[in-house]
């Protein structure tokens, strides 16, 4: 994978053409998947497809003027900084709310790419076209919402979340949730293994603090190095790393602090209550921001927590 900063103007235009072609095909698949149950929404996405097609033709025309007929194949997966897209267009039946959220994210990501590209180019013609596309992408969601209001009856139209909220999920909620899950679940085994092995709250406290802080540092670096966010608007990688690391550490420290209680049984029961509260909070966040069904979220989080807890107890009691 190449860094975005390493791309030439020719490669930037080739990548832009590839991105517009991909977005065009995604919107076409959205329209086809929604046509039977949500014909008005399908018409909205068909309009968005036509606009992306127009962007692609203008980019190709400019590329031919500047660099000739051959357009190198440069895709989003060939350049660092892009977020991996869930293949919603392959799922049947399509969920209308999930599709609209994905469309908002796509528009925000494309606008961010053009803003970065315009800052790097020295060619006046390329800069002019990129600036025009920035403005059109910025207005695209507003026009889509106007089209939505015009074509969708109240009985069909679901409330759309703004792209800004979607980016908030990408920048804050996702790294924080990943950290909270890892911190709350992965540290259960060492904390309760130490507790049952020594029967001393102080020993469990030290092990829990070490495991929590260590996991926080590890997860923080992992998140920061996984994606630089330069083309996606996900924010500075080290900010996401700090959020993920802090939530990881807090997730482990939460059920470690009860072992400040000198009485072993009381500390154990208090830690168990905290674990239940932590897992409940994680389940709520997944339901609130990730649209995960309550039962599915609770089973996934609870099953993982129970398995790790049992592992810690068995190891500590052996």
Buried (B, 14 or more C-beta within 10 A) or exposed (E): EEEBEEBEBBBBBBBBBBBBBBBBBBBBBBBBBBBEEBBBBBBBBBBBBEBBBEBBEBBBEBBEEEBEEEBEEBEBEBBBBBBEBEEBBEEEEBBBEEBBBBBBBBBBBBBBBBBBBBEBBEEEEBBEBBEBBBEBBBEBBEEBBEBBEEBBEEEEBEEBBEBEEBBBBBBBBBBBBBBBBBBBBBBBBBBBBBBBBBEBBEBBBBBBBBBBBBBBBBBBBBBBEEBBBBBBBBBEBBBBBBBBBBBBBBBBBBBBBBBEBEEBEEBBEBBBEBBEEBBEBBBEBBBEBEEBEEEEBBEBBBEBBBEBBEBBBEBBEE
